[in-house]
Amino acid sequence: MIKKRKILLIDDEEEIRELLNIYLSNYGYETFEARNGLEALSILDSHAIDLLLVDIMMPKMDGMELVKQVRKQSGILIIFMSAKSSDMDKISGLQMGADDYIAKPFNPLEVVSRVQALFRRVEKYSHVLEKHTPPEDIKIGELTLSSVSCSLYKSGKPLDCTSLEYKILYMLMSNPGRVFSKAQIYEEVWGEDYLGDENIIMVYISRIREKIENNPKKPMYLKTIRGLGYRFEKQK
């Protein structure tokens, strides 16, 4: 029997929760509901949730604060839903740790499609790791990327790492010294055709640098090769 994926819907508008509940349930997902970030944290403590659909503007604890708390201890998949739809709003959401961002108002079928796409990416990458997992962890300088636990360490200390951040690091650290274009990274990690949206790649590269570099403005590991893309430096 195939295990149902569990999705937590977090929105203070009951109509939106009910609408998404109907559509996601029809596609075979098990759903849970919360009206704010505090309720969501309580549910996360008692259930093994696979993905969060999070509104940003909520009482008691908003979506941004919730994601900040969740990202301290989990790489769970997260999609923001918000009426704030400018490029800067989306970038801010991704920088906070979300894996995707959907602007309100939305078509519920679009939400289902985004959810399905995220799960497909995770499943695809898991299969790749099962077939090609190296016998040892990838170690470069102070950094260690564990292919068994999908974890990142610096000087032996664990660093928070989302699933997409891990995939980018795995791609780059497995090929130190090789330059990858934004299109190559996007199509490999996201599993979709690259349509020229540079912002999402830049956001993730920035997030990774904040975690692995001593000085993110002068990176020693993850280098930008102007006009070409990114390269992970070999360390002596």
N, C-alpha and C positions, 0 to 999 in steps of 0.2 A: 504494500500500500504506500502510495506517494504521500509524504508528509506535507501538510498544508503550510504555506508561508504565512507568517503572522505579521499583520500590519497594524500599527497604532496610529489612529487618526486624531490629531490634536488641533482643535479649532473651537473657539468660543461660540461659533454660530451653529446651532443645532441642525439647521436645514442643510448646511454643507456637509456635516458629518453623516447625516442620514443619506444624502445623495451619493456620497462616495462609498458608504457602507453597502448600498444596494448594488452599485456597479462592481466594486471589488469582490463582493461575495458571489456575484454571478460569474465571475472569472475564476472562482475557486480559492480565493484568499480568505483567511480567517481574520476578522477585524476586531479591534478594541478601540474604545473611544475615551478621549479626555478633553476637558474644557479649558485646561490651562497647563502650564509647565509643571506645576506641583503635582497635579493629578497624574500627569504623564510619568513623572519620576517614580511615583508609587506603583504604577502598573509595570514599569520596567524592572522594579525590584522583585516582582512576583511572577513575571512571565518572560519567556524567551522570545522576544520580539525580533523580527528580521529586518523591518524597515519602518521608519518614521515619516509620516506626512505631517509637516509642521507649519501652522500659521505663524506669522511673526507677531502681529499685534494682538495680544491677549492679556487679560487681567491676572493679577497675582504673580505670575512669572511668564514673561513673553517668550517667543520662540528663540530669539537670539541668546537669552540667558540659559534657556533649556539646552540648546545645542552646545553651549560653552561647558555646561555641567556634564553632559553626556560624553563629550569628546575627551574629557579628562580620563575616562576609563574604558571607552568603547569605540570601535571602528564601525559600528552599525551603519547601515545605509540610511541616508537622510535626504528628503526632498523638502525644500521650503515651498510654501504656498503663500503668496502675498499680493495685495493690491499695489504695492510699491513695485513698479516694473521698469524703472530706468536701468541703464547699464551699470551705474554705480551701485544701485541697490542689489542687483544680481551679483556683482563682484564682491560686495560686502558679505552677502550670504554665503558665497562659495569660500571666501576667506575665513569665515567662522567655522567651516568644516562640513558644509552641506555638499552632497554629491550632485545635486541638481536643483533647479529653481523654476517654479511655474508661476506665471503671473495670473492674478485674478482680474476679471472673471475668466473661467476656463471651461472647456468642454470636458466633462468627466471621462470621456473616452481617451482624451489626451493624457489625463492623469494615469489611467490604466496602462496606456502605451509606454509612458515614461517608467512606470513601476516595472513592467515586463522587461523593458530594455535594461534596466539596472540589474535585475536578477539574471538576465542572460549573460551580461558581461562577467558577473561574478562566477557563474557556472562555467562559462567558457574558459576563464582564466584558471579555475580550479582544475579543470581537465588537463590544461597545458602543464600545470605544475605536477600533476600526478604522473604524466608521461615523461617530463623532462626535469624533474627535481634533481639538482646536483647533489652528490654525496656529502658535500660539506657546505657550511654557510658561506655566503659571499662576504669577504672581509676586505675593506679598503680603508687604510689609515685607522682612525679611531672607530669607524663605523662597521657594524655587522648586520647583515640582512639575513634573517633566519628563513630558509625556504620551507622548513617543517612547520613552524608556528606562525609564519607570515608576520614576523615581528621585526622591529628595528631597534638597534642598540647603539649607543655611543659611549665608548669607554666602559662597556659592560652594563650601563644603565639603560633601561627600556625607555623608548620615546613613543609618544602617541602617534599612531600612523593609521590613516583611513585606508580602505581597500584600494581606492584609486591612487592614492599616494604610494602605496606599496607597489602597485603595478608599474607606475612610472619609474620608481627606484629600481625595481627588479630589471626592467628593460635597460636602463642606463648602466647600472652597476654590473650587470652580466656582460656588458660590452665596454669596459673602460677604455677611454681614448677615442671611441667612435662617436662621430657627430650624427645626431638624429634631428631631422626637421620637425617643425610643429605638426605638419601633416602626418608624418610617420608615427609620432607619439600618439596623436589623437586616434588615428585609425587602428593602431594596435591596442591601445588601452580602452578606448570607448567602443571599439568594434563598429564604427560607423564611418561613412565617407566624410572627409574633412571639407567643410564649406567656407573656410577662410576666417572663422571666428578665432582670432588670436587671444582674446581676453581670457578664455577659460584655461588655456595652456599657461599663460603668464601667471594667472592666479595660483595654479597648483605648483608651479616652479617656485613662486615666492613663498608659498606655505611650506614647501619642503626645505627651502633654504633657511627659513626661520627656525626650523627644528634641528638641522644637521650642521649648520655653519656657526663658527664662533663669531664671525662678523658677516651677516647676510649681505651687506653692501659690498664686501670684498670677498666673495666666495672662493674657497680653496678646493672644494669638491665639485660642485655643480656649476659649470662655466657656461656663459652665453657666448656663442660663436656668431658674431654679428653677420646678419644676412643669411645664415645657414641654419642655426638651431641651437641645440644644447649638447654638451659633452660632459661625462663624468671623468674627472681627472684621475690618472693612475698616481698612486702615492709611493714614494721611495721607501 
